[in-house]
Amino acid sequence: MKLASRRVSMALLGMAGMMSAPASAQLYWKSPDFRGAPVTGTEPGIVIPLPGATPQEVNAELVWTLRAGLNFAALQCQFAPSLMVVANYNQLLVHHSKELASDYKILQGYFKRTAGKKAPQNAINAAFDSFNTRSYSSFSTVYAQRGFCQTASRIGEAALMQPKGSLEVTAHNRLRELRNSLKPAGDIDNRYAPPVQIGVEPQVPAFPPQCFDKKGELKKKCMSKG
């Protein structure tokens, strides 16, 4: 009897563990596979080219580009609250705040260095704003929004699992996957694909300098204006 009772208790504990484990939200019955090899930042189509960038600056741009993509997702993917892209992104900003602040300064240093010693501050700011605009706009998608949003959700969760100060690991390992998700891909099993209503503007947004705050964050009001 004692052995039987123990087996029942173990079974109940196993069921409780399965019920308490977080489940990833799904927008597909069978999701497309967007995974790709890790990146270094020198591959075409991964980040905005920064001529003459040092290895440290390239690494900072990888992190900053991943942050930009997840920020864009937090604004664009609110049609599917179960993905928790907004919550993931907000927690990421807190969890990796020191690393992001450091990478932000490194990127500012790049634009100051490449602009020249006599370049006025407003010219440096304009160059950085243009870089941010291109980074954000590169994640705009019309026909692949479902795949992009689901992938961004999963990458956001992975970023939160990384120890503080190691967001660069996620950037190197998952940025290609985020880029791949921008390509339209249907449900692997189309017979049972659930209908998803997606409303996006048909044009790629062009963000003026006033759309970014002091930390390079894209303001929500700019997204709402299309």
N, C-alpha and C positions, 0 to 999 in steps of 0.2 A: 504493500500500500504506500509506504514511504517513497519507494522508487517511482511509482506511478504519479504520486503527488508532485514529486520533483520535476518529472517530465512535463506535467501540465504547467507548472510554474515557469519553466524555461520556455515553453511554447508561448505563454502569455507575454513574457518579457520580449521575446522575439517579435511578436505582433506589435507590441507597444513601440518597439524601436522603429519598425517599418512605418508605423503611423506618424511618429514624431519626426522622421527624417524629412527634410525639405525636398519638395519636388519641383523640378524645373518646368516653367510654363511652356506649353506647346502651342504653336500656331499651325502645325502640320500633323498629319497622322504619322508620316514617316519623313523626317527632316532631311533636306539635302545636306551633303557633306561639304562644307566650305573650308575645311582644315587645310593648312599649308605649312611649308617649312619655315623655321625661324628666319628672321631677317636681321640684317646688320645696319640698314639705313641707306645702303648704297644701291639697292635694287631699284629699277625704274618703276614708277607708279605706286610706291609705298609712302613716300613723304615728298613734300615740296623741296626741290633741289636748293641747297644752300652752298653756292660755290665757295671753296676755300675754307669750309667748316672744319674745325678740329674734331678728333674722335669724341671728345667730351661734348662738343656742341651737337654732333650727330646723335649721340645717345640722348641728349636732352630733347632734341627734336622728336625722336621716336616716342618718348614718354608724352611730350606735349601733343603730338598728333593723336595718340591713343586717347588722351584726355579730351581733345577736341571732338573726336568721333563719338565718344560716350556722352559728351555734353550735347552734341547734335541729336543723338538718339533720345536723350532725356526730354528734348523739346519736340521731337518729331514722332515719337512712338507712344504717345499718351492715349492712343486709340485702344491700346491693350494694357490696361492697368496691371493685369496679372504678371506681366513681365518684370515689373518693379524696376524699370530702368531709371526712373527718377530717384527712388530711394537708394538704389545702388550707387548712382552717381554722387548724390549728396554725401553718402557715407564715405565714398572713396576720397572726396575732397578733404574730409576730416582725417581719415586714416593715413593718407599719404601727403598731408599738408606740407611737411618740411621738404620732402623730395620735390614736390611740385613748385614750391617757392624757389628752391635752388635752381631747378631747370628753367624757370621763368627768368631768373637773373642771368643765367648762362646765355639764353637766347637773346636777351636784351644786349648783352655784351657783344654778341656776334654782330648785330646790326650797328652797334656803335663803332666797333672795330672796322667793319667793312665800309662804313660810310665815310671814314676819314676823320682825321683829327679836327679839321675845320668845319665839319658838317654841323649845322644848327640842330638843336634838340628836336624841333618840330619835324625836320626831315627824317631823323632817326625814328621818331614815333610813327611817322607816316609809313616808313618801310616795314615796321613791325606790324602795323595795322593791316597793311596789304598782305603780309604773310599769313596773319590770322584769318583774313577773309578767304584766301585761297585754300587754307587748310580746312576750314569749315565747309566751304562750298564743295570741296572734293568728296564729301560724304553725302551730298544730296542725291536722293534716288527717288524715282517715280514708280517704276515697275518692279522694283526689288525691295520695297519697303518691308514686307513681311519677313523675308529672310534676314535683312539687315537688323531689324528690331529684335528678332529672336536671338541672333548671334551676339548683338550688343548686350543683351540681357545676360547671357552666359559668360561673356568676357568680363562684364562688370562684377559678376559673382566671383569669378576667378581672381580678379584684382583685389577684391576685399579679403580673399584668403591669403594673399601674399603678406608677409611680415612688413611692418612699416619701413619705408625707405627702399623697398625692392619692387616698386611698380615697374621698373625697367625690365624686369624678368617677364612680366606679362606683355609688355610692349614688344619685346623681341620675339616672344613665342606666339603671340596671338594677333599681331597687327595685320599680317597677311590674310589671316582668316577673316578679319573684319573687312578688309578690302575685297576679298572674294565674295563676300555676302552682298556686295553692291550689284552683282550680276543677277539678272532675273533667273529664278529657278522655281519650278512648280513642285507640288507635292509628289513624292516618289510613287505614292499610291493615289492617283487622281480619282479613283472611283469613290473614295470616301472623303475627299478633301472638304473641310468645312468652309462655308462661305465666310469671307472676311471683307468687311467694308472699310476701304482705305481712302481717305481724302487728302490729297496733297496738291500743291500748286504745280502746274506743268513747267514752270521755269526755275532754273537754278538761282537761288537767292544771291544777291550781291549786297554784302553788308558794308555800310559806310563806317568810318572810324568811330562815330558815336554809338555804334552798336556793341562796343566792347568796353568793359569796365577796366579798372586799373590793373587787374590780374589777368587780363586777356580773356575773360569770360564773355561768352555770347549772351546778350540780354534777351530775355523771353519776348519782350515787346517787339523786337525786330523780327522774330520768327512769326509772330501773329500777323505782322503786316505783309508777310510773304516776301 
